[in-house]
């Protein structure tokens, strides 16, 4: 998934957690069901729906170690939340909103772990 370009001071810095779409979509569903307690930040898709990207606070990459995912470090530079989808052919699964600029990394980690367990259980039932 391409990096989100810098769009000026009106955007907030963030890191980007990328995951396979199947796990990411399951995690989005888990997060949205919990939306009352923990809001979900913006989520990008790559157009082909192979990869999803969750925007998280800058600095998340330093401690990110969730198997099957990656977190792009920005050090507060370069990767910023734009108003429009940054990748040609990609788009927002969940667009940016002022009240939820990013997803809490601990909440995302728990949702990705739960999603991986659900996928494994479903695959083992076949």
C-alpha positions as CSV (number, residue, x, y, z in Angstrom):
1,X,0.0,0.0,0.0
2,X,1.5,3.4,-0.9
3,X,2.4,5.9,1.7
4,X,-0.1,8.7,2.3
5,X,1.5,11.9,1.0
6,X,1.9,15.0,3.2
7,X,-0.9,17.4,2.5
8,X,-0.1,20.4,4.7
9,X,-0.7,21.6,8.2
10,X,-4.4,20.8,8.2
11,X,-3.6,17.1,8.4
12,X,-2.4,15.1,11.4
13,X,0.6,12.8,11.4
14,X,0.0,9.1,11.8
15,X,1.5,5.7,11.3
16,X,-0.1,3.0,9.0
17,X,-0.8,-0.6,10.0
18,X,-1.3,-2.8,7.0
19,X,-2.9,-6.2,7.1
20,X,-4.4,-8.7,4.6
21,X,-7.9,-7.6,3.7
22,X,-9.6,-10.7,5.1
23,X,-8.2,-10.1,8.6
24,X,-8.6,-6.4,8.3
25,X,-12.3,-6.6,7.3
26,X,-13.0,-8.9,10.2
27,X,-11.1,-6.5,12.5
28,X,-13.2,-3.6,11.2
29,X,-16.3,-5.5,11.9
30,X,-15.1,-6.3,15.5
31,X,-14.1,-2.7,16.0
32,X,-17.4,-1.3,14.7
33,X,-19.4,-3.6,17.0
34,X,-17.5,-2.0,19.9
35,X,-17.9,1.5,18.4
36,X,-19.7,2.8,21.5
37,X,-16.6,2.3,23.7
38,X,-13.7,2.6,21.3
39,X,-14.0,4.6,18.1
40,X,-12.5,3.3,14.8
41,X,-10.2,5.7,12.9
42,X,-9.8,5.9,9.1
43,X,-9.2,2.7,7.2
44,X,-7.8,2.6,3.6
45,X,-8.1,-0.2,1.0
46,X,-5.8,-0.7,-1.9
47,X,-8.6,-1.0,-4.6
48,X,-8.0,-4.7,-5.2
49,X,-9.0,-5.3,-1.6
50,X,-5.8,-7.3,-0.9
51,X,-4.6,-5.0,1.8
52,X,-6.3,-2.7,4.4
53,X,-4.5,0.1,6.2
54,X,-5.4,1.4,9.6
55,X,-4.3,4.9,10.6
56,X,-2.8,4.9,14.1
57,X,-0.9,7.4,16.2
58,X,2.7,8.3,15.2
59,X,5.2,6.2,17.1
60,X,3.1,3.1,17.0
61,X,5.6,1.3,14.7
62,X,8.2,1.3,17.4
63,X,6.4,-1.4,19.4
64,X,4.2,-3.0,16.7
65,X,4.8,-6.7,16.6
66,X,1.5,-8.3,15.5
67,X,2.2,-11.3,13.2
68,X,0.9,-11.0,9.7
69,X,0.8,-7.2,9.8
70,X,3.3,-4.3,9.3
71,X,3.4,-0.8,10.7
72,X,5.0,2.0,8.7
73,X,6.9,4.4,10.9
74,X,6.7,8.1,10.0
75,X,8.4,9.8,12.9
76,X,5.7,12.5,12.4
77,X,6.9,13.3,8.9
78,X,5.4,12.4,5.5
79,X,2.5,10.1,6.4
80,X,-0.5,12.3,7.2
81,X,-4.3,11.9,7.1
82,X,-5.5,13.4,3.9
83,X,-9.1,14.3,3.0
84,X,-9.0,12.3,-0.2
85,X,-7.8,8.7,-0.6
86,X,-4.1,8.8,-1.3
87,X,-3.6,5.9,-3.6
88,X,-4.8,5.7,-7.2
89,X,-7.4,2.9,-7.3
90,X,-7.6,2.8,-3.6
91,X,-10.0,4.5,-1.3
92,X,-11.4,4.9,2.2
93,X,-13.2,1.9,3.7
94,X,-13.8,4.3,6.7
95,X,-13.0,7.9,5.8
96,X,-11.3,10.3,8.2
97,X,-13.5,12.0,10.7
98,X,-12.6,14.9,13.1
99,X,-13.9,13.0,16.1
100,X,-11.8,9.9,15.4
101,X,-8.5,10.9,13.8
102,X,-6.8,7.5,14.3
103,X,-7.5,4.0,15.9
104,X,-6.0,3.2,19.3
105,X,-3.2,0.7,18.6
106,X,-4.0,-1.5,21.7
107,X,-7.6,-1.7,20.6
108,X,-6.5,-2.5,17.0
109,X,-4.1,-5.2,18.2
110,X,-6.9,-6.9,20.2
111,X,-9.3,-6.8,17.2
112,X,-6.6,-8.2,14.8
113,X,-5.8,-11.0,17.3
114,X,-9.5,-11.8,17.6
115,X,-10.0,-11.6,13.8
116,X,-7.1,-14.0,13.3
117,X,-8.6,-16.5,15.8
118,X,-12.0,-16.3,14.1
119,X,-10.5,-16.8,10.6
120,X,-8.4,-19.8,11.9
121,X,-11.6,-21.4,13.4
122,X,-13.6,-20.8,10.3
123,X,-10.8,-22.3,8.1
124,X,-10.6,-25.4,10.4
125,X,-14.3,-26.1,10.1
126,X,-14.0,-26.8,6.4
